[in-house]
Amino acid sequence: MFADRAKIFIRSGKGGDGHVSFRRELYVPNGGPDGGDGGRGGDVIFEVDKGLNTLQDYRHKRKFAAKDGEPGGKRRCHGADADDIVLKVPEGTVIKEAESDKVIADMSGENSRQVILKGGRGGLGNQHFATATMQIPKYAQPGQPSQELWVKLELKVIADVGLIGFPNVGKSTFLSRVTNAQPKIANYHFTTLNPNLGVVDLGDAKGFVIADIPGLIEGASEGVGLGHEFLRHIERTKMMIHVVDAAGSEGRDPVEDVYKINQELEAYNPKIASRPQVIAANKTDLIYEGDENPVDRLKKEFEPKGIKVFPISGVSGRGMKELLYYVSEQLSNLNQEPVTFEQEYFPEDELIYIDLPFTVEKEKDVYVVEGPKIEKMLGYTNLDSEKGFAFFQKFLKDTGILDELEAAGIQEGDTVRMYGLQFDYYK
């Protein structure tokens, strides 16, 4: 069975604890502290694997945890860093926070590898805490805790053009004729249970990727039938080919069919409904002479609205070429940037809202900010990256640390120290 959704639990590794120990050597009766630092916990990383096309690997195993960093040892021995855990997903997978349904990452385009949860930083050994007044520190820093999250994985296929329409209107036949795809075709509803991708090669014109989206029905936007499972696959398409049974071989009216499907698109996502469309009036080989030509009805109804109608036959291939060249031309005039989903949920932002204490004190000319909240933030934040530094600035502001520093009398150019981090204060 085609698997395009999964819900899994992920956990990064905890940082190893710093070690408390003292040098014990011959003729050195009072050796100083030599406790080593703990190792870093493993990150949880998602990576695109071009060889995958489903999320089947996450249907049976649902919990994935990186290992913890090793604790520090005697003689300044640093605990080993834990290996990262890398989860492979097909291109087009969107990772969402399970409860809020907000996007964490879209694994498509240039984003082929992303750290979703950072492992905790290792704690400092007691060698770092020796001072002139405290020469035998019996304290070492614990490792930073792990992060954990339930996430939803959703595969949204990457195609330039989506084939939409009611079941059994000939979409699969259309796809098999114009591309290298070979979908299974049979005469019953919901024939296609998987989105099929195919490449249209026009030779003297720019080709494109087309996706056969399984047949929609009324109520699909509300989840009737397999509505939501199918509709998500057209979210990335730039344009749609709306296939209708012009002959009405199943007793439906083709004009009404177009309106009904467009209503479902509008109800599901108005952005999708507003994308360019072209109507492929299929099964014209079954239209009896002497009857009112349904193709003329379609053209009269939709071409004044800017939706062009092409009479085609999926069986004989008539009209296919004209349609495909028109679609290629339209695509060349559209934005070529791939449709991607912006990040809405930032796991590190949770650090801002966790109710943990911190203190702001002045020691001589240095403002010292400490406490569990600061430790946790520093453990997860990479200040060397632009994104990490931006989060650091947001953290100082939103947690009230900047207000506390200003209340303590800090001035521009004064020094701030947060454990191993030291910087000058500027507004």
C-alpha positions in Angstrom: 0.0 0.0 0.0 1.2 3.5 -0.9 2.2 5.3 2.4 2.2 9.1 2.2 1.6 9.8 5.9 3.1 8.8 9.2 3.2 10.0 12.8 6.5 9.4 14.7 8.2 10.3 18.0 11.7 11.7 17.8 14.2 12.5 20.6 17.6 14.0 20.5 20.4 12.8 22.8 21.1 14.2 26.3 24.5 15.8 26.8 27.0 13.9 29.0 27.6 15.1 32.5 30.8 16.8 33.5 33.1 14.9 35.8 34.3 15.7 39.3 37.9 14.5 40.1 41.3 15.7 41.3 44.8 14.9 40.2 46.4 12.1 42.3 50.1 11.8 41.4 53.2 10.8 43.3 54.8 13.7 45.0 51.8 15.9 44.2 49.8 15.7 47.4 47.2 18.4 46.5 46.5 18.1 42.8 44.0 20.4 41.3 40.7 19.5 39.6 40.9 17.5 36.4 37.3 16.4 35.7 36.6 16.2 32.0 33.7 17.6 30.0 30.7 15.5 28.9 30.1 14.6 25.3 27.4 16.2 23.1 24.1 14.3 22.6 23.2 13.2 19.1 21.1 15.3 16.8 17.9 14.1 15.0 18.5 14.9 11.3 16.1 14.4 8.3 17.7 13.8 4.9 16.2 13.4 1.4 16.8 10.0 -0.2 16.1 10.2 -4.0 15.6 6.4 -4.1 12.5 6.6 -1.8 9.0 7.4 -3.0 6.9 6.4 0.1 7.0 6.7 3.9 6.5 3.0 4.3 9.6 2.8 6.6 7.7 4.8 9.3 4.5 2.8 9.3 5.8 0.1 11.6 8.6 1.7 13.6 7.4 4.9 15.2 10.0 5.9 17.8 13.5 7.2 16.9 15.9 8.4 19.5 19.5 9.6 19.2 22.0 8.3 21.8 23.2 10.4 24.8 26.7 11.9 25.1 29.1 10.0 27.4 30.0 11.6 30.7 33.5 13.2 31.2 36.2 11.2 32.9 39.3 11.7 35.1 42.5 13.4 33.9 40.5 15.9 31.8 39.2 13.1 29.6 36.4 14.4 27.3 33.3 12.2 27.1 32.6 10.9 23.5 30.1 12.8 21.4 27.1 10.6 20.5 26.3 9.8 16.8 23.5 11.7 15.2 20.5 9.8 14.0 19.6 10.4 10.3 16.1 9.6 9.1 15.7 9.2 5.3 12.6 10.5 3.6 11.5 10.9 0.0 11.8 14.3 -1.6 8.6 16.4 -1.0 8.1 15.2 2.6 6.8 17.9 4.9 7.5 17.6 8.6 4.9 19.1 11.0 4.6 19.4 14.7 1.8 16.8 15.5 -0.3 18.9 17.9 -0.3 22.3 16.2 0.0 21.0 12.6 2.6 23.7 12.0 5.4 23.1 9.4 8.9 22.4 10.9 10.6 21.6 7.6 9.8 21.0 3.9 12.3 18.5 2.5 12.3 19.6 -1.1 14.2 21.9 -3.4 17.6 22.9 -1.9 16.6 21.7 1.6 17.9 18.1 1.4 19.2 17.8 5.0 18.0 19.6 8.1 18.6 19.2 11.9 15.2 19.0 13.5 16.2 18.4 17.1 19.6 19.3 18.5 21.3 17.1 21.0 22.1 18.6 24.4 25.5 20.1 25.0 27.9 18.2 27.3 28.4 19.6 30.8 31.7 21.1 31.9 34.0 19.2 34.3 35.1 20.7 37.6 38.4 21.8 36.1 36.6 24.8 34.7 35.3 26.0 38.1 38.6 26.5 39.9 39.2 30.1 41.1 41.6 31.8 43.4 39.1 31.4 46.3 37.7 28.0 45.2 40.7 25.8 44.5 38.9 22.4 45.0 35.5 22.8 43.3 33.3 19.8 43.9 30.8 20.8 41.3 30.5 19.8 37.7 27.9 20.9 35.2 25.3 18.4 34.2 24.7 17.7 30.5 21.9 19.6 28.7 18.7 17.6 28.5 17.4 16.1 25.4 14.5 17.4 23.2 11.6 15.3 22.2 8.7 15.8 19.8 5.8 14.0 18.1 5.9 14.9 14.4 3.7 14.2 11.4 5.3 13.3 8.0 3.3 14.1 4.9 4.5 13.4 1.4 3.3 15.9 -1.1 4.4 14.9 -4.6 6.5 17.4 -6.6 5.0 18.0 -10.1 4.5 21.0 -12.3 1.1 20.0 -13.4 -1.7 18.1 -11.6 -4.3 16.0 -13.4 -7.6 16.4 -11.7 -11.2 15.2 -12.3 -13.8 12.7 -11.2 -13.0 9.0 -11.1 -13.0 7.1 -14.4 -12.7 10.2 -16.7 -9.5 8.9 -18.3 -6.7 10.5 -16.4 -4.6 7.4 -16.1 -5.1 6.7 -19.8 -4.1 10.3 -20.6 -0.9 10.0 -18.4 0.1 6.7 -19.9 -0.2 8.1 -23.4 1.8 11.4 -22.9 4.5 10.2 -20.4 6.6 7.3 -19.5 4.4 6.5 -16.5 2.5 3.2 -16.6 -0.4 3.4 -14.1 -2.8 0.5 -13.6 -6.0 1.2 -15.5 -9.4 -0.4 -14.9 -13.0 0.5 -15.2 -14.1 1.3 -11.7 -14.0 4.2 -9.3 -10.9 5.0 -7.4 -8.9 3.0 -9.9 -5.8 5.0 -9.0 -4.9 4.7 -5.4 -1.4 6.2 -5.7 -0.4 9.5 -7.2 1.4 8.6 -10.4 4.2 10.9 -11.7 5.3 11.1 -15.4 7.6 13.3 -17.4 6.2 14.9 -20.6 9.0 15.2 -23.2 8.1 17.5 -26.1 11.4 17.6 -27.9 11.3 21.1 -29.3 9.6 22.6 -26.3 10.2 22.5 -22.6 9.0 19.4 -20.9 7.3 19.1 -17.5 6.4 16.7 -14.7 2.8 15.8 -14.5 1.0 14.0 -11.6 -2.2 11.9 -11.9 -4.1 12.7 -8.7 -6.5 9.9 -7.8 -10.1 10.7 -8.7 -12.0 13.2 -6.5 -15.6 13.0 -5.4 -18.0 15.4 -3.9 -17.1 16.1 -0.2 -13.4 15.3 -0.8 -12.4 18.6 0.9 -14.3 17.4 4.0 -12.4 14.1 4.0 -15.1 12.1 2.2 -13.7 9.0 0.5 -10.0 9.5 0.3 -10.3 13.3 -0.2 -7.6 14.7 2.1 -5.1 12.0 1.2 -5.5 12.9 -2.5 -5.9 16.7 -2.3 -2.6 17.2 -0.5 -0.7 16.0 -3.6 -1.8 19.0 -5.8 -0.5 21.6 -3.3 2.8 22.0 -5.1 1.5 22.1 -8.7 1.8 25.3 -10.6 -1.1 24.5 -13.0 -3.8 21.9 -13.4 -5.3 19.9 -16.3 -8.9 19.3 -15.6 -10.0 16.1 -17.3 -13.7 15.6 -17.9 -15.7 12.9 -19.7 -17.1 15.1 -22.5 -19.2 12.2 -23.8 -21.0 11.8 -20.4 -20.5 8.1 -20.7 -21.3 7.6 -17.0 -24.3 9.8 -17.1 -22.7 12.9 -15.6 -22.7 16.4 -17.1 -19.2 17.6 -17.9 -19.9 21.3 -17.2 -21.3 20.4 -13.7 -18.3 18.2 -13.1 -15.9 21.1 -13.6 -17.8 23.3 -11.1 -18.1 20.5 -8.5 -14.3 19.7 -8.6 -13.4 23.4 -8.4 -15.7 23.8 -5.4 -13.8 21.0 -3.7 -10.5 22.7 -4.5 -11.8 26.0 -3.1 -13.1 24.4 0.1 -9.7 22.6 0.6 -7.4 25.5 -0.2 -8.4 28.7 -2.1 -4.8 29.2 -3.2 -4.9 25.9 -5.2 -8.3 26.8 -6.7 -6.8 30.1 -8.0 -4.0 28.4 -10.0 -4.3 28.3 -13.8 -6.4 25.5 -15.3 -7.0 24.0 -18.7 -9.8 21.6 -19.5 -9.1 18.4 -21.4 -12.5 17.3 -22.8 -11.8 13.6 -23.0 -13.6 10.7 -24.7 -14.6 12.8 -27.7 -14.5 9.6 -29.8 -17.7 8.5 -27.9 -19.7 11.6 -28.8 -22.5 10.6 -31.2 -23.1 12.8 -34.2 -26.4 14.7 -34.2 -26.3 15.3 -30.5 -25.5 18.7 -29.0 -21.8 18.9 -28.9 -20.7 19.0 -25.2 -17.3 20.5 -26.2 -19.0 23.6 -27.5 -20.9 23.9 -24.2 -17.7 23.6 -22.3 -16.0 26.3 -24.4 -19.0 28.6 -24.2 -19.1 28.2 -20.4 -15.4 28.4 -19.4 -13.3 30.1 -22.2 -14.8 33.5 -21.4 -13.4 32.9 -17.8 -9.9 32.4 -19.2 -10.0 28.5 -19.0 -9.1 27.1 -22.4 -10.9 23.9 -23.5 -9.1 21.2 -25.7 -11.1 18.3 -27.2 -9.0 15.1 -26.9 -9.2 11.4 -27.0 -7.1 9.4 -24.6 -7.6 6.3 -26.7 -6.6 7.6 -30.2 -4.4 10.5 -29.0 -6.3 13.1 -30.9 -5.8 16.7 -29.6 -3.1 15.7 -27.1 -0.2 17.5 -28.9 -2.0 20.8 -29.0 -2.9 20.6 -25.3 0.6 19.7 -24.1 2.3 22.5 -26.1 -0.3 25.0 -24.7 0.5 23.8 -21.1 4.3 24.0 -21.7 3.8 27.6 -23.0 1.7 28.6 -20.0 4.3 27.1 -17.5 7.1 29.1 -19.1 5.2 32.3 -18.2 4.6 31.2 -14.6 6.9 31.6 -11.6 9.6 29.0 -11.9 10.4 28.8 -8.2 9.3 25.5 -6.8 6.3 25.6 -4.4 7.6 25.1 -0.9 6.1 25.4 2.6 7.7 27.9 5.0 8.7 26.9 8.5 6.0 27.8 11.0 7.2 25.9 14.1 10.6 26.3 15.7 11.4 23.6 18.3 14.0 25.9 20.0 11.3 28.6 20.5 9.9 26.4 23.3 12.9 27.4 25.4 11.5 30.9 25.5 8.2 29.8 27.1 9.6 27.2 29.6 9.2 28.7 33.0 12.8 28.3 34.4 14.6 30.8 36.6 17.5 33.0 35.8 19.5 35.7 37.7 21.2 38.9 36.7 24.0 40.2 38.9 26.8 42.7 38.6 30.3 41.4 39.6 32.8 44.3 39.4 32.4 45.6 35.8 30.8 42.4 34.4 27.0 41.6 34.3 26.6 37.9 35.0 23.4 36.1 33.7 23.0 32.6 35.0 20.3 30.0 35.8 18.7 26.8 34.3 17.0 28.8 31.6 20.3 30.2 30.3 22.0 26.8 30.5 19.3 25.2 28.5 19.3 27.9 25.8 23.1 27.8 25.4 22.9 24.0 25.2 20.7 24.1 22.1 21.8 27.3 20.3 24.5 27.5 17.7 25.6 31.1 18.0 27.9 30.8 15.0 25.0 30.5 12.6 22.9 33.5 11.5 19.7 31.7 12.5 21.1 30.7 15.9 22.3 34.3 16.6 18.9 35.7 15.6 17.2 33.2 18.0 19.7 34.3 20.7 18.6 38.0 20.3 14.9 37.0 20.3 15.5 34.9 23.4 17.1 37.8 25.4 14.2 40.1 24.5 11.2 37.8 24.9 12.3 36.3 28.2 12.9 39.7 29.8 16.6 39.3 30.2 17.3 42.6 28.4 14.8 44.4 30.7 16.6 42.9 33.7 20.0 44.0 32.5 18.7 47.6 31.9 17.1 47.6 35.3 20.5 46.7 36.7 22.1 49.8 35.0 23.8 48.2 32.0 25.3 50.7 29.5 26.4 50.3 25.9 29.8 48.7 25.8 29.5 46.9 29.1 30.4 43.2 29.3 27.8 40.4 29.8 28.8 36.9 30.8 26.7 33.8 30.5 28.7 30.8 31.6 31.3 30.3 28.9 29.8 33.0 26.6 31.0 36.6 27.0 30.0 39.6 24.8 29.6 43.4 24.9 26.2 44.9 25.2 24.9 47.2 22.4 21.3 48.2 21.7 
